[in-house]
Amino acid sequence: MIVRIATFLLSFLLISAHAEAQPRPAGPPSATIRIKQLQVAFIGSGAIGGGTLRFRNNS
């Protein structure tokens, strides 16, 4: 039992050890994304929305 717990904890630590943020690129962003979404859930669920991708001043 102790060996299983130790193995689980060790494997969890080894897998999560490589998570790191990427450095921010220099200069202004080349594109922007705007997302609008509405999500409703009670017994069922549904979602509506849309978005816009702007790249080099074109939508």
Backbone as a ProteinNet text record, in pm:
[ID]
protein_1_A
[PRIMARY]
MIVRIATFLLSFLLISAHAEAQPRPAGPPSATIRIKQLQVAFIGSGAIGGGTLRFRNNS
[TERTIARY]
82.6	0	87.1	187.9	276.9	354.9	392	465.9	378.6	250.8	159.9	144.5	127.2	112.5	240	354.9	482.3	503.4	466.8	480.2	389.3	267.2	174.3	227.1	272.5	323.1	447.4	537.2	658.1	624.7	534.9	497.6	425.9	343.3	276.4	377.5	475.7	577.5	662.8	695.6	776.9	700.7	572.4	492.5	471	442.2	412	536.5	653.9	776.4	810.2	759.5	796.9	701.3	605.8	511.5	573.5	585.6	637.7	577.9	572.9	515.5	615.5	562.8	648.8	682.1	800.2	833.1	747.5	720.3	638.4	719.8	663.5	737.8	757.2	867.6	897.2	811.6	779.7	703.3	554.1	477.7	332	275.1	157.4	96.8	57.5	66.4	32.3	-116.2	-187.1	-329.4	-399.6	-529.5	-612.1	-736.5	-788.1	-909	-1007.4	-1131.9	-1238.9	-1346	-1382.9	-1482.8	-1596.4	-1718.8	-1838.3	-1917	-1949.4	-2019.1	-2119.1	-2231.4	-2333.3	-2359.9	-2349.3	-2371.7	-2479.1	-2575.5	-2687.3	-2696.4	-2716.6	-2731.2	-2825.3	-2919.1	-3003.4	-3022	-3117.6	-3129.4	-3051.5	-3068.8	-2990.4	-2890.2	-2820.1	-2725.7	-2722.5	-2679.4	-2666.6	-2570.4	-2514	-2420.4	-2436.2	-2428.7	-2428.5	-2316.3	-2269.2	-2164.5	-2101	-1998.4	-1926.3	-1792.9	-1718	-1587.7	-1533.6	-1428.4	-1362.6	-1213	-1149.7	-1004.6	-955.3	-870.8	-809.8	-662.2	-618.7	-479.5	-432	-333.2	-278.4	-388.5	-469.4	-579.1	-687.1	-701	-809	-890	-1023.5	-1110.1	-1144.7
-119.3	0	125.9	128.4	244.6	259	146	149.9	208.7	174.2	228.8	379.6	425.3	569.1	642	587.7	650.6	653.4	546.8	541.9	644.7	655.9	754.8	896.4	927.4	1061.8	1093.2	997.4	1018.7	1040	960.1	977.4	1110.3	1152.4	1282.1	1395.3	1389	1493.6	1496.6	1381.7	1378.2	1430.8	1401.1	1448.5	1599.1	1651	1793	1879.8	1823	1901.6	1979.5	1939.4	2004.4	2116	2150.2	2256	2391.6	2473.2	2608.1	2698.2	2826	2922	2954.8	2983.7	3024.4	3172	3212.9	3355.6	3436.8	3559.5	3647	3692.2	3683.2	3725.9	3877.4	3921.4	4064.4	4129.6	4254.7	4329.6	4319.5	4391.1	4388.4	4255.1	4217.6	4092.6	4102.4	3991.2	3991.1	3965.9	3919	3890	3906	3931.3	3934.8	3849.9	3793.9	3712.1	3766.4	3787.9	3828.3	3721.4	3672	3565.1	3612.1	3595.7	3624.4	3495.4	3454.1	3326.9	3338.6	3272.5	3260.4	3112.6	3067.4	2925.7	2915.7	2827.5	2807.8	2659.6	2629.6	2488.9	2479.8	2388	2354.9	2204.5	2154.8	2010.4	1973.1	2052.3	2036.9	2150.3	2160.1	2270.3	2316.5	2439	2494	2610.8	2641.5	2752.9	2818.3	2951.5	3026.9	3128.6	3171.3	3272	3288.4	3367.3	3393.4	3456	3484.9	3543.6	3610.1	3687.6	3757.6	3739.5	3703.6	3694.6	3808.7	3893.9	4002.5	3970.2	3964	3934.4	4035.2	4112.9	4217.4	4311.1	4359.5	4453.9	4400	4270.9	4208.6	4119.7	4123.8	4039.1	3913
0	0	0	83.9	90.8	-39.8	-98.8	-225.2	-335.8	-337.9	-439.1	-423.7	-301.4	-277.2	-315.7	-276.8	-310.7	-461.9	-530.6	-676.5	-742.2	-693.5	-747.2	-726.3	-606.7	-579	-661.1	-673.9	-752.1	-899.8	-953.9	-1094.8	-1116.3	-1022.3	-1032.6	-1032.5	-944.6	-938.4	-1064.8	-1119.6	-1240.7	-1361.9	-1370	-1483.1	-1474.5	-1357.2	-1342.8	-1334	-1327.6	-1312.9	-1439.1	-1555.6	-1680	-1721.2	-1640.1	-1674.9	-1645.6	-1749.6	-1732.1	-1839.2	-1809.6	-1903.3	-2013.6	-2131.1	-2241.4	-2226.6	-2270.7	-2262.8	-2359.6	-2322.8	-2405.8	-2526.9	-2647.3	-2765.8	-2767.4	-2825.8	-2833.2	-2941.1	-2922.1	-3021.2	-2998.3	-3080.7	-3066.8	-3115.3	-3067.4	-3113.5	-3260.9	-3332.6	-3475.3	-3498.3	-3396	-3411.5	-3277.1	-3282	-3161.5	-3185.7	-3078.3	-3084.8	-2982.4	-3025.6	-2934.4	-2939.5	-2822.5	-2813.6	-2723.8	-2771.5	-2691.7	-2682.9	-2560.7	-2543.6	-2430.4	-2446.3	-2343.1	-2323.9	-2200.8	-2171.2	-2064.1	-2086.9	-1995.6	-1963.5	-1835.1	-1795.6	-1676.4	-1683.4	-1568.5	-1570.2	-1642	-1662.3	-1788.7	-1892	-2014.3	-2020.8	-2129.1	-2143.4	-2287.9	-2305.6	-2439.2	-2436.8	-2550.9	-2561	-2697.2	-2697.2	-2821.7	-2812.4	-2925.9	-2923.9	-3059.8	-3060.8	-3184.1	-3150	-3251.6	-3227.7	-3352.1	-3332.9	-3442	-3428.7	-3538.6	-3544.5	-3630.8	-3574.8	-3651.2	-3668.7	-3795.1	-3827.3	-3930.7	-3894.8	-3982.8	-4032.3	-3939.1	-3963.3	-4056.5	-4068.7	-4144.9	-4052.2	-4069	-3987.1	-4060.9
[MASK]
+++++++++++++++++++++++++++++++++++++++++++++++++++++++++++

